[in-house]
Amino acid sequence: MTDTQIREKVKEYRKQFPLLTQDLAYLDNAATTQKPLGVLDAVRDYYEKDNANPFRGVYDLSERATEAYENARAGVAAFINAGAPENIIFVRNASEALNLLAYSWCEDNISEGDEIVVSVMEHHSDFLPWKYMADKKKARLVKLEPDETGYISDEALDKCLSEKTKIVALTQVSNVLGRVNDIKHITGKVHSCGALISVDGAQSVPHMKVDVRDLDCDFLSFSGHKMFGPMGIGVLYGKSEHLEKMKPFMYGGEMIQTVHWDRVTYAEVPHKFEAGTVNVGGAVGLAAAIGFINEVGWDIIEAQEEILTKRAIDGIKAMNKIRIIGSRDAFDHKGIVTFCVEDVHPHDVADILGRAGVCVRAGHHCAQPLMDFLGVKSTCRASFAFYNTEEEVDRFLEELSKVRGLLGYGF
Amino acid sequence: MDFKTFYNEVVTDHNMHPLHKHPIEDPDIEMEGVNPSCGDEITVQLKVKDGIISDASFIGDGCAISQASADIMIDMIMGKNVTEARHLAENFIKMIKGEATPDEIDELGEAGALSDISHMPARVKCAVLGWHTIDEIIKGMDK
């Protein structure tokens, strides 16, 4: 497909996003994406036509709600090639998925002296649960360090792995550096030393084909709202052999088989991990988002995001006193461009851009250990979805070029 | 809101050329303030003699708003007694919450240049970082 054809397609799909008619360049898609009509309609339709408490009623309406929820689960399973719907646990977001995993899996699998390997580029949600459990179990948290472009070498990985390693927690795409980690290769190495790997897919699943069986990862977590779905729905994928053995994370309604004063048995996977009334509307919305992604297709999504990323990085490189964080090569940035403007604090940069209608993120991006590793306090980040346009990138670059001047600095 | 009223000359001047951003020798009191939304930390240092702030400074990095606000604050509390300093801090925090009267904003002198931040929820924490820290220091002295 030529760039012109991609532009035309993007223009058509963009029309399906009501919010994008506002006069804004929304470039904070790594934080959350906007929602297409198909997703909004699906959620509304569910509540208008099929809403009841699933699993509980024997009447037809409740069965329809159950079906909507379980169809969504099957849709997610197919999307990441999970094998079976039972491998998909619905949670609120990637943070909850990672907490569920760390609490539940570490409880029975981590003891004093064991090692949990976590990369320094993890989002706090893939760092703090492991740190908490490591401290609780008197296990050691081992820091996996990439080079400053985000690349994890075999040597760096080998240094962290040992017979004491029980699990490795690693993101597929860094939410700051945008680097794609070679999960398939790393998983092979982790498995050959007898450990498991949990992959944070929050920034990868929305932007590239992720096939859990091809990667062979043990767990994968992601959020619906970063992939055009509603907020409040997320996914933990796990291999059956692990999920079967794990204890529940939350206790309550709908996660049991039978409860007596002195005897309790829990429901089958995945229901034993889904205590309480579940978010059917969210699951239905996520399934619609997946349908939308499938309709657009990865070829368009990835090609457009590459065009935008390259344009942004080339534009920044042409400016003075703005530094790109991570690799200098646009190809290494999965739709994420993080940068610092010399002398100007990122909050001021984002504020000035925000006043001009350009939405970018500023701060530590919930990755303070990575900020420490890179030797910066905070940064600015522009992150793209396929619905962004080259005009929006140009608007961002134009406003960015004014920032130093507006704060009284020279260029 | 107009850009000029927000990043005005008072703010950019104090940010680019802070007068009080340096450590002082043997401070009597120092306290760190953290802005959890960006991770910025500043440390306020004071020398206090007979209830009078005889010397004061701040160190640490931050955005133009937090740096300018802290610099203006130190300017204003220097030579004041702690009760007056606390009163100013309370006024400033009120102003940023949009609750101060015109008279109270007048009392704040140059710091009044930051009044528009009351309309910018995302920047409130930046503006009050130094003032909140001084408020905490003085509250601690009461105990």
Boltz contact constraints between the chains, C-beta under 6 A:
constraints:
  - contact:
      token1: [A, 345]
      token2: [B, 63]
      max_distance: 6.0
  - contact:
      token1: [A, 347]
      token2: [B, 38]
      max_distance: 6.0
  - contact:
      token1: [A, 347]
      token2: [B, 63]
      max_distance: 6.0
  - contact:
      token1: [A, 348]
      token2: [B, 63]
      max_distance: 6.0
  - contact:
      token1: [A, 348]
      token2: [B, 64]
      max_distance: 6.0
  - contact:
      token1: [A, 355]
      token2: [B, 3]
      max_distance: 6.0
  - contact:
      token1: [A, 363]
      token2: [B, 38]
      max_distance: 6.0
  - contact:
      token1: [A, 364]
      token2: [B, 39]
      max_distance: 6.0
  - contact:
      token1: [A, 378]
      token2: [B, 38]
      max_distance: 6.0
  - contact:
      token1: [A, 378]
      token2: [B, 39]
      max_distance: 6.0
  - contact:
      token1: [A, 407]
      token2: [B, 12]
      max_distance: 6.0
  - contact:
      token1: [A, 408]
      token2: [B, 12]
      max_distance: 6.0
  - contact:
      token1: [A, 408]
      token2: [B, 16]
      max_distance: 6.0
